[in-house]
Amino acid sequence: MRHDAQGYWIAEAGLSGRAPLESLTGDRGADVVVVGGGYTGMWAAWRIKEREPGAEVVVLEADRCGFGPSGRNGGFVNSMWFSLPTMRAIFGDEKALTVARLAGESVGQVGAWCEEQEVDAWFTPGGYLQASTAPHFDSTWSAIVSSCEELGAEGRVEELDREATAARCASPLFRCAAYYPQGATVQPARLADGLRRRLLDAGVVIHERSAVRSVTEKGGEVVIAADMGTVRAKSCVLAAGSSLLRFRPLRRALTATSSHMVITEPVPDLIDELGWRGGECITDSRAMVHYFRTTQDDRIAFGWGGGRIVRGARLGGRAEIDREMTSQVAEHLRRFFPQLAGRRIDHAWGGPIDVSPTHVPVVRTTGERTYAGFGYTGNGVGPSQMVGRALASLALGVQDEHSRMAIVDPPRVRVPPEPFRFAGGTVIRRAILRKELAEEEDRVPGPITRMVSGIPERMGIHVGR
Ligand SMILES: Cc1cc2nc3c(=O)[nH]c(=O)nc-3n(C[C@H](O)[C@H](O)[C@H](O)COP(=O)(O)OP(=O)(O)OC[C@H]3O[C@@H](n4cnc5c(N)ncnc54)[C@H](O)[C@@H]3O)c2cc1C
């Protein structure tokens, strides 16, 4: 098995050896600078050019565009209907419904963009299946179902019994499920690479290996400084994922954790045996979620959101390569699909996850002309296109449905500072792991475990959907 930070998708897309574009050197001007060449930054740059083709847009990327989480994730293009109850509680019904509707539309917009732009990102609109693997999880989605009913969002989620669930994927662990038709999968690195290519075609200037060290506003402009150069711009979009923890105004706005994945050798016979041919992306119903999907080359990609908390902003190391975590992930994969006994796992990898305290993404104005998008909490592939639209509108000073969404400058929820964030987060993570293991085994978790795992909610920090 190959185990590296880049993962299977970048290798499959033939991008591993892609030479970086020229770094930023010297001083220059621009209309908008985008910091970070993941999905958020690239969608923002695309939507800016779409609205104002004459705008000078510069993307500054620390490594190579799409080589961070955007090129290595599970490829679930999800809506946010499962966050509807949480969003109702924060934003109220009408605003929550608008965000959920726009996030749902974002899934189709990713697919439509791939088609229009002739980007073969393996977009497969098979919907999303949230399965229960123990009695404790059998009605995890009931608040989502009733929220959709109460707000008139019919058809956004459907409850499936054991038989209907097995008809979509016959894992022996599945008891029942909720099915969300607005969901798809992509080959993440192909999508990121397609975005990068089309941005270059559209005249966006991209500098790679150009890590931004400071962003300051002076005299009506934003000065963005990288190691060997500076850009002065009318506005700036911050889209650096978990690295936004390094930007002072956002230090208490997010935490970083990690997620790890494995992918099997091609197993077409097994996918047939499971009856898993609808292209559904699937998760269980835990807060420390297991997620899995099939691929166009007939593999099963499987990940776990139970990775370690990141200390401060140290995003390399075990946030990317964690042998202990990936061997657990491989073990969990075989629990969901015991039929895989004797089949090979070809590749393992991982990456950081930018977690917002509410588990809902945030667009935050951090200066007069600087706007950040972050906090997807492991669910950014679909919503980043919507957030990119909001960031584009804000950077151009345009008021529209996206720039007015409730996730734009929501009430602030601050996470504890370091070292409490890492120490406390690690203790709480372990308690949640113990609690969910007990629930999965149909045991009642102990009182200390229940008490510790409930601390975040008591602090107003949401865990799980
Ligand atoms: C293993 C794993 C599995 C996941 N699975 C899914 C999934 O199935 N579905 C889903 O919706 N989400 C998933 N996610 C989350 C998803 O990948 C992210 O939500 C999404 O990629 C966020 O995109 P982004 O552009 O905001 O951030 P990123 O992809 O992190 O991009 C940020 C970019 O900024 C660059 N950068 C950082 N610092 C600087 C700096 N100082 N200057 C310039 N550039 C900088 C980075 O190099 C990076 O390229 C997963 C994540 C991981 C790690």
The ligand as an SDF file (V2000), in Angstrom:
LIG
                    3D

 53 58  0  0  0  0  0  0  0  0999 V2000
   -9.2810   13.4240    3.9200 C   0  0  0  0  0  0  0  0  0  0  0  0
  -10.3450   14.4600    3.6550 C   0  0  0  0  0  0  0  0  0  0  0  0
  -11.5770   14.0560    3.1720 C   0  0  0  0  0  0  0  0  0  0  0  0
  -12.5730   14.9950    2.9240 C   0  0  0  0  0  0  0  0  0  0  0  0
  -13.7410   14.5750    2.3390 N   0  0  0  0  0  0  0  0  0  0  0  0
  -14.6700   15.4860    1.9620 C   0  0  0  0  0  0  0  0  0  0  0  0
  -15.8060   15.0990    1.2150 C   0  0  0  0  0  0  0  0  0  0  0  0
  -15.9490   13.9400    0.8250 O   0  0  0  0  0  0  0  0  0  0  0  0
  -16.7140   16.0470    0.9000 N   0  0  0  0  0  0  0  0  0  0  0  0
  -16.5690   17.3450    1.2910 C   0  0  0  0  0  0  0  0  0  0  0  0
  -17.4510   18.1460    1.0070 O   0  0  0  0  0  0  0  0  0  0  0  0
  -15.4630   17.7550    1.9420 N   0  0  0  0  0  0  0  0  0  0  0  0
  -14.5050   16.8620    2.2700 C   0  0  0  0  0  0  0  0  0  0  0  0
  -13.3640   17.2900    2.8860 N   0  0  0  0  0  0  0  0  0  0  0  0
  -13.1960   18.7230    3.1400 C   0  0  0  0  0  0  0  0  0  0  0  0
  -12.8730   19.4850    1.8500 C   0  0  0  0  0  0  0  0  0  0  0  0
  -11.7230   18.9320    1.2740 O   0  0  0  0  0  0  0  0  0  0  0  0
  -12.6940   20.9580    2.1810 C   0  0  0  0  0  0  0  0  0  0  0  0
  -13.8640   21.4400    2.8200 O   0  0  0  0  0  0  0  0  0  0  0  0
  -12.4520   21.8040    0.9370 C   0  0  0  0  0  0  0  0  0  0  0  0
  -11.4460   21.2600    0.1370 O   0  0  0  0  0  0  0  0  0  0  0  0
  -12.1030   23.2070    1.3670 C   0  0  0  0  0  0  0  0  0  0  0  0
  -11.5680   23.9190    0.2920 O   0  0  0  0  0  0  0  0  0  0  0  0
  -10.7740   25.2560    0.5670 P   0  0  0  0  0  0  0  0  0  0  0  0
  -10.4280   25.8090   -0.7500 O   0  0  0  0  0  0  0  0  0  0  0  0
  -11.5490   26.1300    1.4900 O   0  0  0  0  0  0  0  0  0  0  0  0
   -9.4830   24.8340    1.3780 O   0  0  0  0  0  0  0  0  0  0  0  0
   -8.1900   23.9960    0.9400 P   0  0  0  0  0  0  0  0  0  0  0  0
   -8.5020   22.9180    0.0140 O   0  0  0  0  0  0  0  0  0  0  0  0
   -7.5210   23.6850    2.2400 O   0  0  0  0  0  0  0  0  0  0  0  0
   -7.3260   25.0430    0.1500 O   0  0  0  0  0  0  0  0  0  0  0  0
   -6.6120   26.0730    0.7860 C   0  0  0  0  0  0  0  0  0  0  0  0
   -5.3890   26.3750   -0.0410 C   0  0  0  0  0  0  0  0  0  0  0  0
   -4.7290   27.4740    0.5510 O   0  0  0  0  0  0  0  0  0  0  0  0
   -3.3320   27.2800    0.4700 C   0  0  0  0  0  0  0  0  0  0  0  0
   -2.6860   28.0870    1.5020 N   0  0  0  0  0  0  0  0  0  0  0  0
   -2.5840   27.8460    2.8280 C   0  0  0  0  0  0  0  0  0  0  0  0
   -1.9100   28.8420    3.4310 N   0  0  0  0  0  0  0  0  0  0  0  0
   -1.6070   29.7360    2.4690 C   0  0  0  0  0  0  0  0  0  0  0  0
   -0.8960   30.9700    2.4740 C   0  0  0  0  0  0  0  0  0  0  0  0
   -0.3900   31.4940    3.5990 N   0  0  0  0  0  0  0  0  0  0  0  0
   -0.7240   31.6190    1.2970 N   0  0  0  0  0  0  0  0  0  0  0  0
   -1.2240   31.1020    0.1470 C   0  0  0  0  0  0  0  0  0  0  0  0
   -1.8960   29.9430    0.0860 N   0  0  0  0  0  0  0  0  0  0  0  0
   -2.0950   29.2690    1.2410 C   0  0  0  0  0  0  0  0  0  0  0  0
   -3.1780   25.7790    0.6870 C   0  0  0  0  0  0  0  0  0  0  0  0
   -1.9320   25.3140    0.1670 O   0  0  0  0  0  0  0  0  0  0  0  0
   -4.3840   25.2250   -0.0560 C   0  0  0  0  0  0  0  0  0  0  0  0
   -4.0810   24.8910   -1.3940 O   0  0  0  0  0  0  0  0  0  0  0  0
  -12.3440   16.3720    3.1840 C   0  0  0  0  0  0  0  0  0  0  0  0
  -11.1040   16.7930    3.6570 C   0  0  0  0  0  0  0  0  0  0  0  0
  -10.1080   15.8490    3.8990 C   0  0  0  0  0  0  0  0  0  0  0  0
   -8.7750   16.2980    4.4180 C   0  0  0  0  0  0  0  0  0  0  0  0
  1  2  1  0
  2  3  1  0
  2 52  2  0
  3  4  2  0
  4  5  1  0
  4 50  1  0
  5  6  2  0
  6  7  1  0
  6 13  1  0
  7  8  2  0
  7  9  1  0
  9 10  1  0
 10 11  2  0
 10 12  1  0
 12 13  2  0
 13 14  1  0
 14 15  1  0
 14 50  1  0
 15 16  1  0
 16 17  1  0
 16 18  1  0
 18 19  1  0
 18 20  1  0
 20 21  1  0
 20 22  1  0
 22 23  1  0
 23 24  1  0
 24 25  2  0
 24 26  1  0
 24 27  1  0
 27 28  1  0
 28 29  2  0
 28 30  1  0
 28 31  1  0
 31 32  1  0
 32 33  1  0
 33 34  1  0
 33 48  1  0
 34 35  1  0
 35 36  1  0
 35 46  1  0
 36 37  1  0
 36 45  1  0
 37 38  2  0
 38 39  1  0
 39 40  1  0
 39 45  2  0
 40 41  1  0
 40 42  2  0
 42 43  1  0
 43 44  2  0
 44 45  1  0
 46 47  1  0
 46 48  1  0
 48 49  1  0
 50 51  2  0
 51 52  1  0
 52 53  1  0
M  END
$$$$
